[in-house]
Amino acid sequence: MRNGRFNTRTLIAVAASCLILGVLITASLNLVPISKATTAGFWTEQRESRALSSSQTSDGKLWVRLAKELTPAVVNISTTQVVKGRGISPRGPFGEDDPSNEFFKRYFGESPRQFKATSLGSGFIINKDGYILTNNHVVENATDITVKLGDGREFKAKLIGRDPKTDIALIKIEVSSLPVIPFGDSDKLEVGEPVMAIGNPFGLSQTVTTGIVSAKGRFIGEGPYDNFIQTDASINRGNSGGPLINTNGEAVGVNTAILSPTGGSIGIGFAIPIAMIKEVLPQLKERGQVTRGWLGVAIQPITPELGKRFSLKQANGALVSDVMEGSPAEHAGVKPGDVIVEFDGKNVKSSTDLPHIVASTPVGKDVAMKVIRDGAELTLRIKVGELKEEQMAAITPSSPKTKLGIDIQELNPALSRKFGIKGEKGVVVTEVEPESPGDAAGLQPGDLILEINRVKVTTVNQVKRILEKTKPDEPTLLLIKRDGGTRYVVIGADG
């Protein structure tokens, strides 16, 4: 009987853990272990601009009015997932310490257990016939999606389409004449402009917070199409998928993530710009997924040092480090070392600009691309291909492969979350090649490199420069941090 009670409590604890894990994983991307031609009129475009007095924005009267108007169009989204738990095997009559347990486990194995995990998120209505915009991570892998309206009514929702690369999803409930939130123009947002976030943080429905646009064009390491609006309006777990509102009462973003060492808001939140969402919504509605343009190059940022080596007047553009065989870029004559400065009439200011520009270009379109090669500007013609999942790495900045047989990247929020690294900066090992010098020395993905040959390093370029100066037969001394502890590792020679 005692053993039976122990097992019951254990199962309850596991189920509760899975429930909490489901909330953490699905309810927020939160960077902490926290919708024309065929669719014209599908969503509501921005309303007539309102003239605002300084008193309206300072005394809160504007926000009071907008909160009353817009919160009915913000919904609570709850999902159910099937989560695999730890397996259990038959046990002997004497509980955990029964010597026959090993026999049962060896010959009967462990029976997989599955649990239902629930999660909460937000969304907002963009069409009176029941179309709702939210984050992909709110509904990803959901077996059941329930939408609760502001008036308390609940409906089962159907997944219409989702796009993991921009973290956007479109769902629909079978009801009409719903209130909607119109789209604004996120490109016209200015830093310092007041904004309001509406959502369901921690399940607290229709919570309203206000702040300002802290920055634009933020790259936070969440993918090749990073271009976030940063705001200090409080965003917490459960806010994911809710709208970021401007003073005209228009959605200018979808609240998606926060940067926080504690799991709660510290005034650094991120929203996906509506301008980007408008590009993918028609495809989500019509086809359930997004087709993107493809170039077929690996690119990297241009540092001042690289700018000098490649005879650039300014450190602008995307430096091509590799060209995929058989790709549109190869057929167009692109070569490693080319610096792409313009694509289809759009300026490429940095390596983070190019993936979004190419992706939003129609497949099959013949475009002009300007590159700088050996200090001279050339114009190449290229026919845009279609991006496939397996080609994804070809348009993202490559992770430098060192002679140690390891891939390294500068630590960012996504990598910090992946490897459980908190409060650190520097260079992290992301992959170790089997049977390489790094593998032989015991390096692992997630190792943080603090020093090389007694020199402190915080960037990938620093690591590469030191390794370039190291002779082939000379050992390399690394100071790494793993699981909160530091140790030296010698690679090569007698190491």
Long-range contacts (C-beta under 8 A, 24 or more apart in sequence): 2-95, 3-91, 3-95, 3-96, 6-95, 6-96, 11-113, 14-85, 14-86, 14-113, 14-115, 15-85, 15-115, 18-83, 18-85, 18-115, 18-117, 19-115, 19-117, 19-118, 21-83, 21-117, 22-81, 22-83, 22-117, 22-118, 22-119, 23-117, 23-118, 23-119, 23-120, 23-237, 24-237, 25-119, 25-137, 26-79, 26-81, 26-117, 26-119, 26-121, 26-137, 26-138, 26-139, 26-140, 26-141, 26-142, 27-119, 27-120, 27-121, 27-138, 27-237, 27-238, 27-240, 28-121, 28-137, 28-236, 28-237, 28-238, 28-239, 28-240, 28-257, 28-258, 29-135, 29-137, 29-167, 29-222, 29-240, 29-256, 29-257, 30-237, 30-240, 30-257, 30-258, 30-260, 30-263, 31-220, 31-222, 31-257, 31-258, 31-259, 31-260, 31-270, 31-413, 31-414, 31-416, 31-417, 32-258, 32-259, 32-260, 32-261, 32-262, 32-263, 32-417, 33-263, 33-417, 33-420, 34-236, 34-237, 34-257, 34-258, 34-260, 34-263, 35-126, 35-127, 35-131, 35-132, 35-133, 35-160, 35-170, 35-277, 35-281, 35-284, 35-285, 36-282, 38-282, 38-286, 39-281, 39-282, 39-285, 39-286, 42-126, 42-127, 42-131, 42-281, 42-282, 42-285, 43-126, 43-127, 43-131, 43-180, 43-182, 43-183, 43-278, 43-281, 44-126, 44-127, 44-180, 44-181, 44-182, 44-183, 45-182, 45-183, 46-182, 46-183, 46-184, 46-185, 46-248, 46-250, 47-182, 47-248, 47-249, 47-250, 49-248, 50-247, 50-248, 50-249, 52-247, 57-194, 57-247, 62-247, 63-196, 63-208, 63-210, 66-196, 66-245, 66-247, 66-249, 67-196, 67-198, 67-208, 69-249, 70-181, 70-198, 70-243, 70-245, 70-249, 71-150, 71-198, 71-206, 71-208, 72-149, 72-150, 72-151, 72-179, 73-124, 73-125, 73-150, 73-178, 73-179, 73-180, 73-181, 74-122, 74-123, 74-124, 74-125, 74-150, 74-181, 74-198, 74-199, 74-200, 74-206, 74-242, 74-243, 75-122, 75-123, 75-124, 75-125, 75-132, 75-147, 75-148, 75-149, 75-150, 76-120, 76-121, 76-122, 76-147, 76-148, 76-200, 76-203, 76-205, 77-120, 77-121, 77-122, 77-123, 77-132, 77-134, 77-138, 77-139, 77-145, 77-146, 77-147, 77-148, 77-157, 77-171, 77-241, 78-118, 78-119, 78-120, 78-121, 78-145, 78-146, 78-148, 79-118, 79-119, 79-121, 79-138, 79-139, 79-142, 79-143, 79-144, 79-145, 79-146, 80-116, 80-117, 80-118, 80-142, 80-143, 80-144, 81-116, 81-117, 81-118, 81-119, 81-141, 81-142, 81-143, 82-114, 82-115, 82-116, 82-117, 82-143, 83-114, 83-115, 83-116, 83-117, 84-112, 84-113, 84-114, 84-115, 85-112, 85-113, 85-114, 85-115, 86-110, 86-113, 87-111, 87-112, 87-113, 88-113, 120-200, 120-203, 120-238, 121-200, 121-238, 121-240, 121-241, 122-198, 122-199, 122-200, 122-238, 122-239, 122-240, 122-241, 122-242, 122-255, 123-147, 123-171, 123-241, 123-242, 124-181, 124-198, 124-241, 124-242, 124-243, 124-251, 125-178, 125-179, 125-180, 125-181, 126-180, 126-181, 126-183, 126-251, 127-178, 127-180, 128-176, 128-177, 128-178, 128-179, 128-180, 129-172, 129-176, 129-178, 130-155, 130-172, 130-173, 130-174, 130-175, 130-176, 130-178, 131-160, 131-170, 131-171, 131-172, 131-285, 132-157, 132-170, 132-171, 132-172, 132-173, 133-168, 133-169, 133-170, 133-241, 133-254, 133-277, 133-281, 134-168, 134-169, 134-170, 134-171, 134-240, 134-241, 134-254, 135-167, 135-168, 135-169, 135-240, 135-241, 135-254, 135-256, 136-162, 136-163, 136-164, 136-166, 136-167, 136-168, 136-169, 137-167, 137-240, 138-169, 138-240, 138-241, 139-169, 139-171, 140-164, 140-169, 145-171, 147-171, 147-173, 148-205, 149-178, 150-205, 150-206, 160-284, 160-285, 160-288, 161-283, 161-284, 161-285, 161-287, 161-288, 161-289, 161-290, 162-284, 162-288, 162-289, 163-280, 163-284, 163-289, 163-290, 165-223, 165-224, 165-225, 165-290, 165-292, 166-223, 166-225, 166-272, 166-276, 166-277, 166-280, 166-290, 167-222, 167-223, 167-256, 167-272, 168-254, 168-272, 168-277, 168-280, 168-281, 168-284, 169-241, 169-284, 170-281, 170-284, 170-285, 181-243, 181-245, 181-249, 181-250, 181-251, 182-249, 182-250, 182-251, 183-250, 183-251, 183-274, 183-278, 184-246, 184-248, 184-250, 184-251, 184-252, 184-274, 185-250, 185-252, 185-274, 185-275, 186-229, 186-252, 186-253, 186-273, 186-274, 186-275, 186-276, 187-273, 187-275, 189-213, 189-216, 189-229, 189-246, 189-252, 189-273, 191-215, 191-216, 193-246, 193-247, 194-246, 194-247, 195-231, 195-233, 195-244, 195-245, 195-246, 195-247, 195-252, 195-253, 196-233, 196-244, 196-245, 197-231, 197-233, 197-234, 197-235, 197-239, 197-242, 197-243, 197-244, 197-245, 197-255, 197-269, 197-271, 198-242, 198-243, 198-245, 199-235, 199-238, 199-239, 199-240, 199-241, 199-242, 199-243, 199-255, 200-238, 200-239, 200-242, 201-234, 201-235, 201-236, 201-237, 201-238, 201-239, 202-236, 202-237, 202-238, 203-238, 204-238, 207-239, 209-233, 209-234, 209-235, 211-267, 214-267, 214-268, 218-270, 219-352, 220-257, 220-259, 220-270, 220-412, 220-413, 220-414, 221-412, 221-413, 221-414, 221-415, 222-257, 222-413, 222-414, 223-396, 224-355, 224-356, 224-359, 224-392, 224-395, 224-396, 225-276, 225-355, 225-356, 225-359, 226-352, 227-273, 227-276, 227-352, 227-356, 228-256, 228-257, 228-270, 228-271, 228-272, 228-273, 229-253, 229-270, 229-271, 229-272, 229-273, 230-268, 230-269, 230-270, 231-269, 231-270, 231-271, 232-267, 232-268, 232-269, 233-269, 234-265, 234-267, 234-269, 235-265, 235-269, 235-270, 236-264, 236-265, 237-263, 239-269, 244-271, 257-413, 259-413, 261-422, 261-423, 276-356, 279-360, 291-363, 291-386, 291-387, 292-358, 292-359, 292-360, 292-363, 292-386, 292-387, 293-358, 293-359, 293-360, 293-361, 293-362, 293-363, 293-365, 293-384, 293-385, 293-386, 293-387, 294-327, 294-328, 294-358, 294-363, 294-384, 294-385, 294-386, 294-387, 294-388, 294-391, 294-394, 294-395, 295-327, 295-328, 295-329, 295-334, 295-354, 295-358, 295-382, 295-384, 295-385, 295-394, 295-395, 296-323, 296-324, 296-326, 296-327, 296-328, 296-329, 296-330, 296-385, 296-391, 296-394, 296-395, 297-321, 297-322, 297-323, 297-324, 297-327, 297-329, 297-334, 297-340, 297-394, 297-395, 298-322, 298-323, 298-324, 298-393, 298-394, 298-395, 298-396, 298-397, 298-398, 299-340, 299-351, 299-354, 299-395, 299-396, 299-397, 299-398, 300-351, 300-397, 300-398, 301-350, 301-351, 301-352, 301-397, 302-339, 302-350, 302-351, 303-461, 305-461, 310-337, 310-339, 310-372, 310-375, 311-372, 311-374, 311-375, 312-339, 312-372, 312-375, 316-341, 316-348, 316-349, 316-350, 317-341, 317-348, 317-349, 317-350, 317-351, 317-372, 318-348, 318-350, 318-351, 318-353, 318-354, 319-351, 320-371, 321-398, 322-394, 322-398, 324-391, 324-394, 327-385, 327-394, 328-382, 328-383, 328-384, 328-385, 329-382, 331-382, 331-383, 332-369, 332-380, 332-381, 332-382, 332-383, 333-380, 334-369, 334-371, 334-380, 334-382, 335-373, 337-373, 338-371, 338-372, 338-373, 339-371, 339-372, 339-373, 340-369, 340-370, 340-371, 341-370, 341-371, 341-372, 341-377, 342-368, 342-369, 342-370, 343-367, 343-369, 343-370, 344-368, 344-369, 351-397, 354-395, 355-395, 355-396, 358-384, 358-395, 359-387, 359-395, 399-430, 399-431, 400-460, 400-463, 400-464, 401-433, 402-438, 402-463, 402-464, 402-467, 403-437, 403-467, 404-436, 404-437, 404-438, 404-443, 404-467, 404-476, 404-491, 405-432, 405-433, 405-436, 405-437, 405-438, 405-439, 406-430, 406-431, 406-432, 406-433, 406-436, 406-438, 406-443, 407-431, 407-432, 408-449, 408-460, 408-463, 409-460, 410-458, 410-459, 410-460, 411-448, 418-446, 419-445, 419-446, 420-446, 421-446, 421-448, 424-448, 424-481, 425-458, 426-450, 426-457, 426-458, 427-457, 427-458, 427-459, 427-460, 427-462, 427-463, 429-480, 437-491, 437-492, 438-491, 440-491, 441-478, 441-489, 441-490, 441-491, 441-495, 442-489, 443-478, 443-480, 443-489, 443-491, 444-482, 446-482, 447-480, 447-481, 447-482, 448-480, 448-481, 448-482, 449-478, 449-479, 449-480, 450-479, 450-480, 450-481, 450-486, 451-477, 451-478, 451-479, 452-476, 452-477, 452-478, 452-479, 453-477
